Structures are given as structure tokens and as C-alpha cells.
Amino acid sequence: MEKKLQWEEFMKVDIRVGTITNVELFKEARNPAYKMIIDFGELGQRKTSAQITDLYTPASLIGKQVVAVVNFPPKQIANIMSECLVLGAVGEGREVTLLTPDIRVGNGLRIG
């Protein structure tokens, strides 16, 4: 049986919308990935990496709004410190489809 979360537990996870402003191939990563900078409005810009090379090119990601967790502690990934976790649906072949708002919204808006 799945464990049920309490509302207070869910509210501890700070999930926000941000716009990808910079993307480059993450050559140092073990698995194919991109390094990205995401603008979260008043929260500022955050660095991260994502293994999304199967479905996205760097050019297709610039300006795309994504959903990310912004209150995990920073995590060292190869030679960058990841400052957020971009969310996506993982397919059977491990390809990741990014979670995105279907209408453009303000950077930094909270998901909840």
C-alpha cells in the first residue's frame, strides 16, 4: 500500500516555475546531459543539469518554462553545483519529458 503524505509534508517541497536562459552540453557528466541556468524571478537564477538530451536540443530549451524543486540542498554533479531539480516524466526508455505550464506564467510562481 502506498504511503499517504500529509498536506504539511507536501508544502515543505518548494516547487516553482522558471525560464531556461542558458543551455550547454554537459561534457563532464557520466550520462548525456545539459547544463542549464533557469530564471526563477525574485528567487534569482539557479544552475542545474538534466539528462534530457533524448527529446530536447539546446536551442529548443532556451526560453522554455519548466517546473523545478528549488529547496533541495545544492548537489555536486561532476564539475557544477546543482541548485534545483527540474521535474519531468520518465518514459520506459528512460527519456525525460519536462513538466511545463501550458500557459506562460511569471517566473518564480509556486506550484501547489
MOPAC internal coordinates of N, CA, C and O (Angstrom, degrees):
PM7 1SCF
backbone

  N    0.0000 0     0.00 0     0.00 0    0    0    0
  C    1.4522 1     0.00 0     0.00 0    1    0    0
  C    1.5249 1   109.92 1     0.00 0    2    1    0
  O    1.2310 1   120.43 1   -41.53 1    3    2    1
  N    1.3175 1   116.79 1   138.47 1    3    2    1
  C    1.4607 1   119.89 1  -179.29 1    5    3    2
  C    1.5214 1   110.75 1   -73.62 1    6    5    3
  O    1.2310 1   121.61 1   -33.86 1    7    6    5
  N    1.3234 1   114.53 1   146.14 1    7    6    5
  C    1.4647 1   120.22 1   179.15 1    9    7    6
  C    1.5248 1   108.21 1   -81.01 1   10    9    7
  O    1.2310 1   120.39 1   -48.34 1   11   10    9
  N    1.3000 1   116.86 1   131.66 1   11   10    9
  C    1.4631 1   122.32 1   178.85 1   13   11   10
  C    1.5214 1   109.59 1   -87.08 1   14   13   11
  O    1.2310 1   120.69 1   -45.16 1   15   14   13
  N    1.3255 1   116.28 1   134.84 1   15   14   13
  C    1.4602 1   121.79 1   175.57 1   17   15   14
  C    1.5151 1   109.95 1   -85.61 1   18   17   15
  O    1.2310 1   121.32 1   -31.13 1   19   18   17
  N    1.2986 1   115.08 1   148.87 1   19   18   17
  C    1.4556 1   120.65 1   169.69 1   21   19   18
  C    1.5247 1   108.03 1   -85.10 1   22   21   19
  O    1.2310 1   120.01 1   -29.02 1   23   22   21
  N    1.3195 1   117.58 1   150.98 1   23   22   21
  C    1.4674 1   121.88 1  -179.13 1   25   23   22
  C    1.5226 1   110.64 1   -54.58 1   26   25   23
  O    1.2310 1   120.03 1   139.49 1   27   26   25
  N    1.3245 1   117.55 1   -40.51 1   27   26   25
  C    1.4615 1   121.81 1  -178.53 1   29   27   26
  C    1.5318 1   111.01 1   -62.14 1   30   29   27
  O    1.2310 1   120.08 1   145.67 1   31   30   29
  N    1.3258 1   117.45 1   -34.33 1   31   30   29
  C    1.4681 1   120.90 1   177.95 1   33   31   30
  C    1.5242 1   110.64 1   -66.58 1   34   33   31
  O    1.2310 1   120.74 1   134.58 1   35   34   33
  N    1.3313 1   116.19 1   -45.42 1   35   34   33
  C    1.4658 1   120.29 1   179.25 1   37   35   34
  C    1.5266 1   110.77 1   -61.26 1   38   37   35
  O    1.2310 1   120.28 1   138.99 1   39   38   37
  N    1.3174 1   117.07 1   -41.01 1   39   38   37
  C    1.4658 1   120.78 1  -176.54 1   41   39   38
  C    1.5272 1   112.89 1   -67.79 1   42   41   39
  O    1.2310 1   119.85 1   165.66 1   43   42   41
  N    1.3334 1   117.90 1   -14.34 1   43   42   41
  C    1.4605 1   120.79 1   176.02 1   45   43   42
  C    1.5228 1   111.72 1   -73.08 1   46   45   43
  O    1.2310 1   120.37 1   157.11 1   47   46   45
  N    1.3290 1   116.90 1   -22.89 1   47   46   45
  C    1.4592 1   121.17 1   179.84 1   49   47   46
  C    1.5257 1   107.79 1   -84.84 1   50   49   47
  O    1.2310 1   120.61 1   -63.57 1   51   50   49
  N    1.3246 1   116.44 1   116.43 1   51   50   49
  C    1.4634 1   121.81 1  -177.60 1   53   51   50
  C    1.5345 1   108.53 1   -92.82 1   54   53   51
  O    1.2310 1   121.07 1   -78.48 1   55   54   53
  N    1.3282 1   115.55 1   101.52 1   55   54   53
  C    1.4652 1   122.26 1  -177.84 1   57   55   54
  C    1.5230 1   107.88 1  -107.51 1   58   57   55
  O    1.2310 1   120.68 1   -54.23 1   59   58   57
  N    1.3220 1   116.31 1   125.77 1   59   58   57
  C    1.4657 1   121.65 1  -174.69 1   61   59   58
  C    1.5225 1   111.42 1  -131.61 1   62   61   59
  O    1.2310 1   121.52 1   -17.74 1   63   62   61
  N    1.3235 1   114.70 1   162.26 1   63   62   61
  C    1.4683 1   122.46 1   173.71 1   65   63   62
  C    1.5192 1   108.30 1   -97.37 1   66   65   63
  O    1.2310 1   120.95 1   -43.74 1   67   66   65
  N    1.3258 1   115.79 1   136.26 1   67   66   65
  C    1.4577 1   121.33 1   175.80 1   69   67   66
  C    1.5129 1   110.54 1  -142.27 1   70   69   67
  O    1.2310 1   120.97 1   -15.93 1   71   70   69
  N    1.3253 1   115.75 1   164.07 1   71   70   69
  C    1.4607 1   122.06 1   179.62 1   73   71   70
  C    1.5242 1   109.78 1  -110.22 1   74   73   71
  O    1.2310 1   121.09 1   -51.22 1   75   74   73
  N    1.3179 1   115.52 1   128.78 1   75   74   73
  C    1.4684 1   120.83 1   178.07 1   77   75   74
  C    1.5233 1   108.89 1   -70.52 1   78   77   75
  O    1.2310 1   120.88 1   -55.62 1   79   78   77
  N    1.3356 1   115.92 1   124.38 1   79   78   77
  C    1.4655 1   120.41 1  -178.13 1   81   79   78
  C    1.5238 1   113.59 1  -110.39 1   82   81   79
  O    1.2310 1   120.44 1   160.11 1   83   82   81
  N    1.3297 1   116.76 1   -19.89 1   83   82   81
  C    1.4655 1   120.09 1  -178.21 1   85   83   82
  C    1.5222 1   108.42 1  -149.94 1   86   85   83
  O    1.2310 1   120.76 1   -42.79 1   87   86   85
  N    1.3352 1   116.14 1   137.21 1   87   86   85
  C    1.4680 1   122.17 1   179.27 1   89   87   86
  C    1.5208 1   108.55 1  -140.83 1   90   89   87
  O    1.2310 1   120.97 1   -43.67 1   91   90   89
  N    1.3203 1   115.75 1   136.33 1   91   90   89
  C    1.4607 1   120.11 1   171.45 1   93   91   90
  C    1.5191 1   109.32 1  -147.31 1   94   93   91
  O    1.2310 1   120.65 1   -23.75 1   95   94   93
  N    1.3079 1   116.37 1   156.25 1   95   94   93
  C    1.4566 1   121.81 1   178.08 1   97   95   94
  C    1.5240 1   109.11 1   -62.45 1   98   97   95
  O    1.2310 1   120.33 1   -45.86 1   99   98   97
  N    1.3227 1   116.97 1   134.14 1   99   98   97
  C    1.4611 1   123.10 1  -179.30 1  101   99   98
  C    1.5247 1   107.41 1   -94.75 1  102  101   99
  O    1.2310 1   120.78 1   -97.50 1  103  102  101
  N    1.3294 1   116.11 1    82.50 1  103  102  101
  C    1.4599 1   122.79 1  -173.63 1  105  103  102
  C    1.5301 1   113.17 1   -63.64 1  106  105  103
  O    1.2310 1   120.26 1   152.43 1  107  106  105
  N    1.3307 1   117.10 1   -27.57 1  107  106  105
  C    1.4630 1   120.91 1  -176.17 1  109  107  106
  C    1.5364 1   112.99 1   -83.38 1  110  109  107
  O    1.2310 1   119.92 1   168.42 1  111  110  109
  N    1.3029 1   117.76 1   -11.58 1  111  110  109
  C    1.4699 1   121.39 1  -177.91 1  113  111  110
  C    1.5254 1   110.79 1   -71.65 1  114  113  111
  O    1.2310 1   120.79 1   -31.37 1  115  114  113
  N    1.3447 1   116.09 1   148.63 1  115  114  113
  C    1.4674 1   120.91 1   178.49 1  117  115  114
  C    1.5241 1   111.74 1   -66.59 1  118  117  115
  O    1.2310 1   120.76 1   138.64 1  119  118  117
  N    1.3323 1   116.15 1   -41.36 1  119  118  117
  C    1.4645 1   121.73 1   178.96 1  121  119  118
  C    1.5238 1   108.84 1  -109.04 1  122  121  119
  O    1.2310 1   119.85 1   -29.44 1  123  122  121
  N    1.3323 1   117.89 1   150.56 1  123  122  121
  C    1.4674 1   119.54 1  -179.25 1  125  123  122
  C    1.5295 1   111.69 1   -53.45 1  126  125  123
  O    1.2310 1   120.99 1   -52.20 1  127  126  125
  N    1.3319 1   115.72 1   127.80 1  127  126  125
  C    1.4650 1   120.89 1  -176.38 1  129  127  126
  C    1.5247 1   109.63 1  -156.24 1  130  129  127
  O    1.2310 1   121.68 1   -12.04 1  131  130  129
  N    1.3258 1   114.39 1   167.96 1  131  130  129
  C    1.4601 1   122.18 1   173.01 1  133  131  130
  C    1.5223 1   109.37 1  -115.19 1  134  133  131
  O    1.2310 1   120.81 1   -32.42 1  135  134  133
  N    1.3356 1   116.05 1   147.58 1  135  134  133
  C    1.4624 1   122.85 1   166.25 1  137  135  134
  C    1.5230 1   105.37 1   -92.67 1  138  137  135
  O    1.2310 1   120.42 1   -43.54 1  139  138  137
  N    1.3315 1   116.80 1   136.46 1  139  138  137
  C    1.4566 1   119.84 1  -177.71 1  141  139  138
  C    1.5226 1   110.81 1  -137.28 1  142  141  139
  O    1.2310 1   121.72 1   -27.01 1  143  142  141
  N    1.3258 1   114.32 1   152.99 1  143  142  141
  C    1.4583 1   121.82 1   168.66 1  145  143  142
  C    1.5188 1   105.98 1  -116.62 1  146  145  143
  O    1.2310 1   121.20 1   -48.77 1  147  146  145
  N    1.3459 1   115.31 1   131.23 1  147  146  145
  C    1.4593 1   121.86 1  -176.70 1  149  147  146
  C    1.5241 1   108.77 1  -122.32 1  150  149  147
  O    1.2310 1   120.67 1   -48.31 1  151  150  149
  N    1.3310 1   116.32 1   131.69 1  151  150  149
  C    1.4661 1   122.94 1   179.23 1  153  151  150
  C    1.5216 1   109.29 1   -91.39 1  154  153  151
  O    1.2310 1   120.71 1   -62.70 1  155  154  153
  N    1.3417 1   116.26 1   117.30 1  155  154  153
  C    1.4597 1   122.41 1   178.61 1  157  155  154
  C    1.5262 1   111.48 1  -107.52 1  158  157  155
  O    1.2310 1   120.05 1  -146.55 1  159  158  157
  N    1.3138 1   117.51 1    33.45 1  159  158  157
  C    1.4664 1   121.39 1   176.27 1  161  159  158
  C    1.5135 1   111.75 1    62.47 1  162  161  159
  O    1.2310 1   120.67 1    55.62 1  163  162  161
  N    1.3562 1   116.33 1  -124.38 1  163  162  161
  C    1.4604 1   121.04 1  -177.07 1  165  163  162
  C    1.5252 1   113.04 1   -62.90 1  166  165  163
  O    1.2310 1   119.90 1   158.50 1  167  166  165
  N    1.3408 1   117.80 1   -21.50 1  167  166  165
  C    1.4654 1   120.83 1   177.29 1  169  167  166
  C    1.5274 1   111.80 1   -77.47 1  170  169  167
  O    1.2310 1   120.07 1   168.52 1  171  170  169
  N    1.3090 1   117.48 1   -11.48 1  171  170  169
  C    1.4542 1   121.97 1   179.52 1  173  171  170
  C    1.5190 1   113.06 1    89.14 1  174  173  171
  O    1.2310 1   121.54 1    10.30 1  175  174  173
  N    1.3185 1   114.66 1  -169.70 1  175  174  173
  C    1.4582 1   121.39 1  -179.87 1  177  175  174
  C    1.5171 1   109.34 1   -96.30 1  178  177  175
  O    1.2310 1   121.36 1   -36.61 1  179  178  177
  N    1.3447 1   115.00 1   143.39 1  179  178  177
  C    1.4635 1   120.85 1   179.66 1  181  179  178
  C    1.5241 1   109.23 1  -128.12 1  182  181  179
  O    1.2310 1   121.39 1   -35.89 1  183  182  181
  N    1.3456 1   114.94 1   144.11 1  183  182  181
  C    1.4685 1   121.42 1   175.14 1  185  183  182
  C    1.5174 1   109.31 1   -92.97 1  186  185  183
  O    1.2310 1   120.94 1   -30.92 1  187  186  185
  N    1.3147 1   115.81 1   149.08 1  187  186  185
  C    1.4513 1   120.91 1   174.14 1  189  187  186
  C    1.5173 1   109.27 1  -161.09 1  190  189  187
  O    1.2310 1   121.09 1    -4.93 1  191  190  189
  N    1.3129 1   115.52 1   175.07 1  191  190  189
  C    1.4562 1   120.67 1   171.00 1  193  191  190
  C    1.5194 1   107.50 1  -131.38 1  194  193  191
  O    1.2310 1   121.02 1   -23.97 1  195  194  193
  N    1.3228 1   115.65 1   156.03 1  195  194  193
  C    1.4593 1   119.65 1  -179.52 1  197  195  194
  C    1.5202 1   109.54 1  -150.40 1  198  197  195
  O    1.2310 1   121.29 1   -42.32 1  199  198  197
  N    1.3257 1   115.14 1   137.68 1  199  198  197
  C    1.4670 1   121.44 1   177.56 1  201  199  198
  C    1.5244 1   108.64 1   -88.77 1  202  201  199
  O    1.2310 1   121.47 1  -104.84 1  203  202  201
  N    1.3281 1   114.79 1    75.16 1  203  202  201
  C    1.4662 1   121.39 1  -175.21 1  205  203  202
  C    1.5258 1   111.87 1  -125.22 1  206  205  203
  O    1.2310 1   120.92 1  -156.41 1  207  206  205
  N    1.3321 1   115.84 1    23.59 1  207  206  205
  C    1.4709 1   119.83 1  -175.20 1  209  207  206
  C    1.5243 1   113.33 1   -73.18 1  210  209  207
  O    1.2310 1   119.71 1   162.95 1  211  210  209
  N    1.3367 1   118.16 1   -17.05 1  211  210  209
  C    1.4702 1   119.96 1  -179.80 1  213  211  210
  C    1.5213 1   112.27 1   -67.01 1  214  213  211
  O    1.2310 1   120.25 1   141.74 1  215  214  213
  N    1.3245 1   117.12 1   -38.26 1  215  214  213
  C    1.4602 1   120.96 1  -172.45 1  217  215  214
  C    1.5285 1   114.88 1  -111.51 1  218  217  215
  O    1.2310 1   120.05 1   168.98 1  219  218  217
  N    1.3322 1   117.51 1   -11.02 1  219  218  217
  C    1.4664 1   120.23 1  -173.65 1  221  219  218
  C    1.5262 1   111.33 1  -132.06 1  222  221  219
  O    1.2310 1   121.22 1   -33.75 1  223  222  221
  N    1.3295 1   115.26 1   146.25 1  223  222  221
  C    1.4651 1   122.14 1   171.12 1  225  223  222
  C    1.5265 1   107.27 1  -105.11 1  226  225  223
  O    1.2310 1   119.77 1   -20.64 1  227  226  225
  N    1.3301 1   118.03 1   159.36 1  227  226  225
  C    1.4645 1   118.60 1   176.74 1  229  227  226
  C    1.5398 1   112.28 1   -54.78 1  230  229  227
  O    1.2310 1   120.24 1   137.35 1  231  230  229
  N    1.3141 1   117.14 1   -42.65 1  231  230  229
  C    1.4673 1   120.02 1  -178.68 1  233  231  230
  C    1.5270 1   112.12 1   -63.05 1  234  233  231
  O    1.2310 1   120.20 1   144.74 1  235  234  233
  N    1.3273 1   117.23 1   -35.26 1  235  234  233
  C    1.4721 1   119.63 1  -179.12 1  237  235  234
  C    1.5223 1   112.44 1   -74.32 1  238  237  235
  O    1.2310 1   120.15 1   164.20 1  239  238  237
  N    1.3243 1   117.32 1   -15.80 1  239  238  237
  C    1.4639 1   121.03 1  -177.54 1  241  239  238
  C    1.5239 1   113.50 1   -91.29 1  242  241  239
  O    1.2310 1   119.97 1   152.99 1  243  242  241
  N    1.3300 1   117.66 1   -27.01 1  243  242  241
  C    1.4642 1   120.34 1  -178.02 1  245  243  242
  C    1.5317 1   109.11 1   -61.71 1  246  245  243
  O    1.2310 1   120.94 1   -54.52 1  247  246  245
  N    1.3281 1   115.81 1   125.48 1  247  246  245
  C    1.4618 1   121.51 1   179.67 1  249  247  246
  C    1.5232 1   114.17 1    87.56 1  250  249  247
  O    1.2310 1   119.94 1   173.26 1  251  250  249
  N    1.3287 1   117.73 1    -6.74 1  251  250  249
  C    1.4692 1   121.19 1   179.99 1  253  251  250
  C    1.5286 1   109.31 1   -76.77 1  254  253  251
  O    1.2310 1   120.90 1   -44.48 1  255  254  253
  N    1.3340 1   115.87 1   135.52 1  255  254  253
  C    1.4509 1   120.13 1   173.78 1  257  255  254
  C    1.5168 1   109.43 1   -86.65 1  258  257  255
  O    1.2310 1   121.07 1   -41.73 1  259  258  257
  N    1.3375 1   115.56 1   138.27 1  259  258  257
  C    1.4577 1   121.82 1  -178.77 1  261  259  258
  C    1.5199 1   109.16 1  -132.15 1  262  261  259
  O    1.2310 1   121.18 1   -13.23 1  263  262  261
  N    1.3276 1   115.35 1   166.77 1  263  262  261
  C    1.4535 1   122.97 1   178.09 1  265  263  262
  C    1.5327 1   107.23 1  -109.83 1  266  265  263
  O    1.2310 1   120.55 1   -47.42 1  267  266  265
  N    1.3280 1   116.55 1   132.58 1  267  266  265
  C    1.4680 1   120.09 1  -175.98 1  269  267  266
  C    1.5218 1   111.36 1  -146.72 1  270  269  267
  O    1.2310 1   121.28 1   -28.69 1  271  270  269
  N    1.3305 1   115.15 1   151.31 1  271  270  269
  C    1.4604 1   122.05 1   171.35 1  273  271  270
  C    1.5219 1   106.66 1   -84.36 1  274  273  271
  O    1.2310 1   120.74 1   -53.15 1  275  274  273
  N    1.3392 1   116.19 1   126.85 1  275  274  273
  C    1.4632 1   119.52 1  -175.56 1  277  275  274
  C    1.5239 1   114.00 1  -111.47 1  278  277  275
  O    1.2310 1   119.50 1  -179.03 1  279  278  277
  N    1.3454 1   118.57 1     0.97 1  279  278  277
  C    1.4647 1   117.94 1  -178.27 1  281  279  278
  C    1.5315 1   114.41 1  -116.82 1  282  281  279
  O    1.2310 1   120.10 1  -158.96 1  283  282  281
  N    1.3297 1   117.42 1    21.04 1  283  282  281
  C    1.4595 1   118.88 1   167.15 1  285  283  282
  C    1.5224 1   107.80 1   -76.60 1  286  285  283
  O    1.2310 1   119.72 1   -26.79 1  287  286  285
  N    1.3360 1   118.14 1   153.21 1  287  286  285
  C    1.4657 1   118.31 1   175.15 1  289  287  286
  C    1.5334 1   110.02 1   -65.46 1  290  289  287
  O    1.2310 1   120.08 1   -29.99 1  291  290  289
  N    1.3286 1   117.45 1   150.01 1  291  290  289
  C    1.4669 1   119.74 1   177.05 1  293  291  290
  C    1.5224 1   110.68 1   -55.26 1  294  293  291
  O    1.2310 1   120.90 1   -33.92 1  295  294  293
  N    1.3374 1   115.89 1   146.08 1  295  294  293
  C    1.4667 1   120.98 1  -177.97 1  297  295  294
  C    1.5248 1   109.31 1  -131.33 1  298  297  295
  O    1.2310 1   120.88 1   -50.27 1  299  298  297
  N    1.3330 1   115.93 1   129.73 1  299  298  297
  C    1.4612 1   121.08 1   178.05 1  301  299  298
  C    1.5216 1   109.19 1   -74.21 1  302  301  299
  O    1.2310 1   120.60 1   -57.03 1  303  302  301
  N    1.3228 1   116.46 1   122.97 1  303  302  301
  C    1.4669 1   122.62 1   175.35 1  305  303  302
  C    1.5226 1   106.26 1  -126.93 1  306  305  303
  O    1.2310 1   121.24 1   -70.74 1  307  306  305
  N    1.3324 1   115.24 1   109.26 1  307  306  305
  C    1.4758 1   121.43 1  -173.69 1  309  307  306
  C    1.5253 1   107.84 1    51.41 1  310  309  307
  O    1.2310 1   119.86 1    61.99 1  311  310  309
  N    1.3423 1   117.87 1  -118.01 1  311  310  309
  C    1.4682 1   119.22 1  -174.17 1  313  311  310
  C    1.5301 1   113.61 1  -103.70 1  314  313  311
  O    1.2310 1   119.33 1  -163.75 1  315  314  313
  N    1.3435 1   118.88 1    16.25 1  315  314  313
  C    1.4688 1   119.22 1   174.28 1  317  315  314
  C    1.5275 1   110.16 1  -125.77 1  318  317  315
  O    1.2310 1   121.22 1   -23.24 1  319  318  317
  N    1.3173 1   115.27 1   156.76 1  319  318  317
  C    1.4539 1   121.93 1   175.19 1  321  319  318
  C    1.5332 1   106.32 1   -99.98 1  322  321  319
  O    1.2310 1   120.61 1   -70.02 1  323  322  321
  N    1.3322 1   116.45 1   109.98 1  323  322  321
  C    1.4569 1   121.40 1   179.64 1  325  323  322
  C    1.5253 1   109.13 1   -74.17 1  326  325  323
  O    1.2310 1   120.53 1   -48.37 1  327  326  325
  N    1.3422 1   116.60 1   131.63 1  327  326  325
  C    1.4603 1   121.88 1  -174.67 1  329  327  326
  C    1.5239 1   113.45 1  -113.05 1  330  329  327
  O    1.2310 1   120.04 1  -178.19 1  331  330  329
  N    1.3274 1   117.52 1     1.81 1  331  330  329
  C    1.4637 1   121.89 1   176.77 1  333  331  330
  C    1.5246 1   108.34 1  -161.35 1  334  333  331
  O    1.2310 1   120.96 1   -14.56 1  335  334  333
  N    1.3408 1   115.77 1   165.44 1  335  334  333
  C    1.4615 1   121.23 1   178.92 1  337  335  334
  C    1.5223 1   108.56 1  -120.88 1  338  337  335
  O    1.2310 1   120.94 1   -68.81 1  339  338  337
  N    1.3313 1   115.81 1   111.19 1  339  338  337
  C    1.4562 1   121.42 1   177.91 1  341  339  338
  C    1.5299 1   108.30 1   -74.14 1  342  341  339
  O    1.2310 1   120.68 1   -44.31 1  343  342  341
  N    1.3402 1   116.31 1   135.69 1  343  342  341
  C    1.4580 1   120.75 1  -176.18 1  345  343  342
  C    1.5188 1   111.76 1   -98.03 1  346  345  343
  O    1.2310 1   121.41 1   -35.94 1  347  346  345
  N    1.3297 1   114.91 1   144.06 1  347  346  345
  C    1.4543 1   120.53 1   178.46 1  349  347  346
  C    1.5152 1   110.41 1  -158.82 1  350  349  347
  O    1.2310 1   121.64 1   -16.84 1  351  350  349
  N    1.3139 1   114.47 1   163.16 1  351  350  349
  C    1.4622 1   121.07 1   176.21 1  353  351  350
  C    1.5218 1   107.99 1   -90.27 1  354  353  351
  O    1.2310 1   120.41 1   -50.32 1  355  354  353
  N    1.3353 1   116.82 1   129.68 1  355  354  353
  C    1.4665 1   121.90 1  -177.21 1  357  355  354
  C    1.5223 1   108.81 1   -98.47 1  358  357  355
  O    1.2310 1   121.27 1   -60.93 1  359  358  357
  N    1.3447 1   115.18 1   119.07 1  359  358  357
  C    1.4597 1   121.29 1  -179.01 1  361  359  358
  C    1.5186 1   112.74 1   -80.62 1  362  361  359
  O    1.2310 1   121.35 1    -2.97 1  363  362  361
  N    1.3192 1   115.03 1   177.03 1  363  362  361
  C    1.4656 1   121.06 1  -178.39 1  365  363  362
  C    1.5177 1   112.59 1   -60.82 1  366  365  363
  O    1.2310 1   120.19 1   147.76 1  367  366  365
  N    1.3208 1   117.25 1   -32.24 1  367  366  365
  C    1.4571 1   121.19 1   178.32 1  369  367  366
  C    1.5213 1   113.32 1   -90.12 1  370  369  367
  O    1.2310 1   120.39 1  -165.67 1  371  370  369
  N    1.3496 1   116.86 1    14.33 1  371  370  369
  C    1.4724 1   124.77 1  -179.27 1  373  371  370
  C    1.5192 1   112.80 1    72.50 1  374  373  371
  O    1.2310 1   119.28 1  -172.46 1  375  374  373
  N    1.3575 1   118.97 1     7.54 1  375  374  373
  C    1.4548 1   120.74 1   175.42 1  377  375  374
  C    1.5315 1   108.78 1   -72.15 1  378  377  375
  O    1.2310 1   120.95 1   -36.09 1  379  378  377
  N    1.3271 1   115.79 1   143.91 1  379  378  377
  C    1.4639 1   120.92 1  -176.21 1  381  379  378
  C    1.5245 1   109.68 1  -111.15 1  382  381  379
  O    1.2310 1   121.14 1   -53.29 1  383  382  381
  N    1.3338 1   115.43 1   126.71 1  383  382  381
  C    1.4588 1   122.37 1   173.31 1  385  383  382
  C    1.5218 1   107.20 1  -103.97 1  386  385  383
  O    1.2310 1   120.48 1   -61.09 1  387  386  385
  N    1.3219 1   116.69 1   118.91 1  387  386  385
  C    1.4572 1   121.37 1  -176.15 1  389  387  386
  C    1.5242 1   112.47 1   -64.82 1  390  389  387
  O    1.2310 1   120.93 1   -35.36 1  391  390  389
  N    1.3374 1   115.83 1   144.64 1  391  390  389
  C    1.4562 1   121.00 1   171.29 1  393  391  390
  C    1.5200 1   107.48 1   -84.02 1  394  393  391
  O    1.2310 1   120.75 1   -54.54 1  395  394  393
  N    1.3251 1   116.16 1   125.46 1  395  394  393
  C    1.4615 1   121.47 1  -177.29 1  397  395  394
  C    1.5253 1   110.10 1  -137.77 1  398  397  395
  O    1.2310 1   119.81 1   -32.32 1  399  398  397
  N    1.3373 1   117.97 1   147.68 1  399  398  397
  C    1.4641 1   118.85 1   173.44 1  401  399  398
  C    1.5272 1   109.13 1   -69.58 1  402  401  399
  O    1.2310 1   120.33 1   -35.07 1  403  402  401
  N    1.3280 1   116.97 1   144.93 1  403  402  401
  C    1.4691 1   118.78 1  -179.18 1  405  403  402
  C    1.5236 1   111.99 1   -83.12 1  406  405  403
  O    1.2310 1   120.27 1   167.68 1  407  406  405
  N    1.3280 1   117.08 1   -12.32 1  407  406  405
  C    1.4592 1   122.79 1   173.68 1  409  407  406
  C    1.5239 1   106.62 1  -126.92 1  410  409  407
  O    1.2310 1   120.48 1   -42.45 1  411  410  409
  N    1.3276 1   116.69 1   137.55 1  411  410  409
  C    1.4685 1   120.76 1  -178.64 1  413  411  410
  C    1.5327 1   109.79 1   -61.74 1  414  413  411
  O    1.2310 1   120.96 1   -47.73 1  415  414  413
  N    1.3384 1   115.77 1   132.27 1  415  414  413
  C    1.4631 1   121.97 1   179.80 1  417  415  414
  C    1.5264 1   109.23 1  -128.20 1  418  417  415
  O    1.2310 1   120.68 1    -6.82 1  419  418  417
  N    1.3163 1   116.30 1   173.18 1  419  418  417
  C    1.4660 1   120.50 1   179.61 1  421  419  418
  C    1.5152 1   111.73 1   -68.93 1  422  421  419
  O    1.2310 1   121.07 1   -39.96 1  423  422  421
  N    1.3200 1   115.55 1   140.04 1  423  422  421
  C    1.4597 1   120.44 1   175.83 1  425  423  422
  C    1.5206 1   109.49 1   -62.97 1  426  425  423
  O    1.2310 1   121.17 1   -44.37 1  427  426  425
  N    1.3230 1   115.37 1   135.63 1  427  426  425
  C    1.4465 1   121.68 1   178.85 1  429  427  426
  C    1.5229 1   114.17 1    94.79 1  430  429  427
  O    1.2310 1   119.84 1   174.30 1  431  430  429
  N    1.3400 1   117.90 1    -5.70 1  431  430  429
  C    1.4635 1   118.52 1   178.92 1  433  431  430
  C    1.5246 1   109.86 1   -61.87 1  434  433  431
  O    1.2310 1   121.21 1   -41.62 1  435  434  433
  N    1.3207 1   115.28 1   138.38 1  435  434  433
  C    1.4549 1   121.78 1  -177.31 1  437  435  434
  C    1.5287 1   110.13 1   -82.76 1  438  437  435
  O    1.2310 1   121.24 1   -39.47 1  439  438  437
  N    1.3279 1   115.24 1   140.53 1  439  438  437
  C    1.4531 1   122.63 1   172.97 1  441  439  438
  C    1.5271 1   106.76 1   -92.72 1  442  441  439
  O    1.2310 1   120.11 1   -46.52 1  443  442  441
  N    1.3104 1   117.39 1   133.48 1  443  442  441
  C    1.4600 1   117.98 1   179.30 1  445  443  442
  C    1.4961 1   111.41 1  -175.36 1  446  445  443
  O    1.2310 1   120.10 1   180.00 1  447  446  445

